[in-house]
Amino acid sequence: MQLPGQTNFYKGKVRDVYTINDKHLVMMVSDRISAFDVVLPRPIPYKGQVLNQIAAQFLNATREIVPNWMISVPLPNATLGLKCDTYPVEMVVRGNLTGHAWRTYKSGLRTICGVTMPDGMKENDFFPKPILTPTTKAHEGHDEDISREEIISSGLVSKEEYEQIEKYTLALFERGREMAKDRGLILVDTKYEFGHIGDTIYLIDEIHTPDSSRYFYLEGYDERQKKGEQQRQLSKEFVREWLMDNGFQGKEGQQIPEMTEEVVGQISERYIELYEVVTGKTFMKHDVNKKEEERKLIEAIQALG
């Protein structure tokens, strides 16, 4: 597909990004799915629509906290927005001792990304207050943990800009937690990316989706913590679990298990369920043919003037 004014095209693991006149982006969220840094062989129907529409809802709900890149959603699986110069760090914020933070804690360490974690915590406990554990943005391989001090001293982001990004991150997470609570959920951890045009900082990419965030069900959380049971999660973790159950963790020599029609259908249904729980809306399946898709994108670009 060639769009009017197109000056660049980038195909990521799950997104196709078109640059328009070096000022705007069309981000198509495909149905491709990745896990363990590997794109799986079969797409998941409606996954792109699910992620794009969840992100759009949360971008609209947080505009008064920080400007964001989104201009319009011309298609259920596409967003048109501003092209920003991106900051080379991802702002990971954690409300609970889970995942990477828990693995670090369990190993005996009490510091992550320069932040001290209290003694005496159990897996999935709430931190006294949310902590920021930034990572560098890797073009290949895994992102790396980095501390606030290292970001500023190395010049990755200026002190003034980083302090503003920190404030935005914590305010966004607080809003995300409030909205999650209204849906009977706990927003456990998530990541935000930021960019800038001139001196103005913008929130970019997707936010609060199951691919970029982890949610717990609020009901029964306290009881499960007291009993030392695992929390009920709402995230992409079920895909990783299916792969691990079938002997795949992205390691060299491992074969991706066969994705049958049944497996693909189950994953698609889980993504639709995630959408409905997180947004409180009924999911409307939208199938667009390529010509119709292109026509709507061209109209949206022309509307920019």
N, C-alpha and C positions, 0 to 999 in steps of 0.2 A: 504494500500500500504506500502510495506517495501522496503526502498531504500538501496543500498550498503553503508556500513559504517554508517548507521543510529544509532545515539546514543541518540536521544530524539525526541519527537513529541509533539507539542502544537496545540490545536485547539482553535482559538480565535473566536470572533463574526463573522468575515468575512474572516479570513485567517487561513490556515493550514500551520504550520511551521515545517519543518523537519530539525533536526540538523545532520550534516554529520561529523563524526570523530571529533566532538567538535571544528571544525575550520570553517565550512561553513554552510550556511543555504539554504534550498530550500523553498521559500515562494510562496505558491499557493494562489492566490486571488480568492476566491470562488464567486459564484453568490448570496450568502446570503446577505441580506441587513438588517441593523439595524437603528433604530431611537428611540430617547428618551431612550437610553441604553437597548433597547429590540430588539432581532432578530425577524424579521417579519416571518410569517409562510411559505411564498413562495419565492423561489429564483427568481432573475430577470435575464433572459437570457442575456448573453454577458456583464453583469456588471463587472465581474472579469477581463475580457479581456480589457474592456475600461480603468479601473483604472490602471491595470498593464502596459498597453502600454503608457498611458499618463505619468506615473511616469518614465518609462524607457527613454522616449524622454527628459524629463527635467533633469534626472540624467546625461544623456550623454551631455546635453547642459551646465552643470555647473561644469564639472570635473576640469576645471582650477581654479575654485574658492576654492574648497575644495575636497579632496579625498572622494569617496563614496563607499558604500558596494557592489554595483552591479558588477558582473563579466560577466554574460550572461543572455539572455532571451530565454531559451530553448523551451518555449511554450508561446503562446499569453497571458496566464493567470498565468505564473510562472516566477519567477526570482531566479537565483542562485547567491549567494554572500557570502561575508565574515561574519563570526560571530564575532560581536564586544561586548565588555562590555559596556552596555548602561548607559548613564547618567540619573539619576532619575528625570529629568525635561524635559518638552516640551517647546520649544521656540516659543511662539505665537507672531507674529509681525502684527501690524495693521497700515494701511495707511489711513484709514477713520474711522470716529466715527460711528460705526455700531455694531449691535449685543449686546454682553455682555458689551462692553465699553459704548455703548449708554444707555443701561438700568441703568448702574452705574451713568452715567452723568445725566440722566433724574431724578434720585432720589435725585439730589442735590449735590452729591459727586463730587469732582474734582480730586481725586487721585485714580489710579488703579495700583496695584502691585508696589506701591511706586513711580509711575510716575504721574506728575501733568499734567492735561489736561487744555488747555486755556479756559477762560470764553467766552461766546458769540457764541459758536458753535451750529450748527443745525445737526440733524441726517444725516449721510452719508457725511458730510463735510470732506475734506482732513485735516489731521493733518499737522501742519507746517513742521514736518518731521516724518517719521514712528516711532512708539513707540513699545517697547518690554514689553509684559505682560506675563511672564512665568507662567507655572502651574506645580504642582507636578504631577507625573505619578501615577495614582491610579490603582491598580490591580482590585479593585472592586469599584463600585459607581462612583462618579464624581471626576474629577481632581479639585484641589484647587489652587486658585491664590496664588502667592508667589512673593516677591520682590527680586530684585538683591541682596540687602543687606542680606536678610534672607537666600538666597541660599548659599552665601559665608560664613556668620557667623556660620551657622549650619553645615558647612562642607559637604553639599550635593555635591558641586563641588568646587574645589580649585579656588582661585581668578584668578590665571594665566590661567587655563583652561576655566573658565567662560568668561573671557574677550576675549579669542580667539573665543569661541563659539558665543559671541555677534557679533564680527566682521564678522564671517562667515554668521550669520543669516541676517544681514543687507545687505551684498553683494549679497546673494542669493535672497533676496526679491527685490533688485534693478534689478537684472537680470530678475527675474520673471515678474516684472512690464514692463520692456522693451519688453519682448517677448509677453506679454499680449497686449500691445499697438499695436504691429504689427498685432494682430488679431482683433483689434477693441474692446479690452476689457480693463478693469481696474482690476488689482489684488488688491482686497480690504484688505483681511487679509488671513493669512495662518499659518501653524505651521510646525516646523522642529524638527526632533529628531536626536540626535548625540550619537555616541559611540566612543570607542577607542580600539586600539590594541597596547599595550605598551604605548609609548608617542604620537602616531599618532592619531589625531582626524578624525573620519569619519562621513559623513552624512549618515543616515540610513533610512529605511522604505520608504514610498512613499512621493513624493513632488508635489505640485501644481496641485493635482487632485481635482475634484469637491467635493469629500468627505472630503478633508482636507483644502479646500480653498473656498473663496467666490470671485466671479467675478461680476462686473457690466459691462453693455454695455457702451462703451465710447460715442457712438453717442447719443445725447440728454441728456447726464448727466447734463451739466450746466443748460439747460432749465428746467429740472425736479427739480433741486435744487432750482432754483429761484422761481418756482411755489409751492414748498413744497410738490411735489409729490414723491411717492415711486420710487426708482430706479429699472430698469430692471435687475434682478439677473440671474446669471448663476451658480447654485450650487445645492446641494442635497436638498435645502430648499423646493422644490416642493413636495417631499415625506412627509416631516413634515406637510406641509400645508394640503395635502390630508388627513392625519391622523387626524389633528385637526378639519378639516371640518366634519369629521365623528366621532367626539366625543372621540378621543384617544390622550392622552398626556403622556402616560406611568405611570399614577397614579394608585395607588392600587384600584382594583375593576373594572377598565375600561377594556372593551373588545376590542381587536384588530379588526377593521372592516374587513369584508370579502374582500379578494383580488381575484376578478374575473379574468378570462382570459383577459378581456378587460383592466382592471386596470394594470395587470402585463405587458401586451403588451405596454401600454402607457408609463409606467415607463422605460421599456427597450428602447423604441424609444427615450425617453428624454436623457438617458445616451449616446446613440449613437450620438445624436445631440450634446451633450456636447463635446464628443470626437472630432467631426469634426470641431466644432467652435474653441476649444482650440488649437488643433494641426494643423489645416489647411489641414488635410489629409482625404481621403475617408476611411470610416471604412469598413474593410473586415471581415465579420462574419466567425469565425473559429470554427468548431465543431470537437473535437478530441475524439476518443473512448479511453477508459481507458487503453487498452493494448498499443496503440500507444503512449499515454501520458507517461506511465511508461517507455517505451523503450527510448523515447527522453530524459527523465530525467536521466536515467541510463547512456546514452551516454555522457550527459553534465558533470555528476559527474566523469565519467572515464577520461574525457578530462582534468580534473584538475591534473591528474598524481598521 
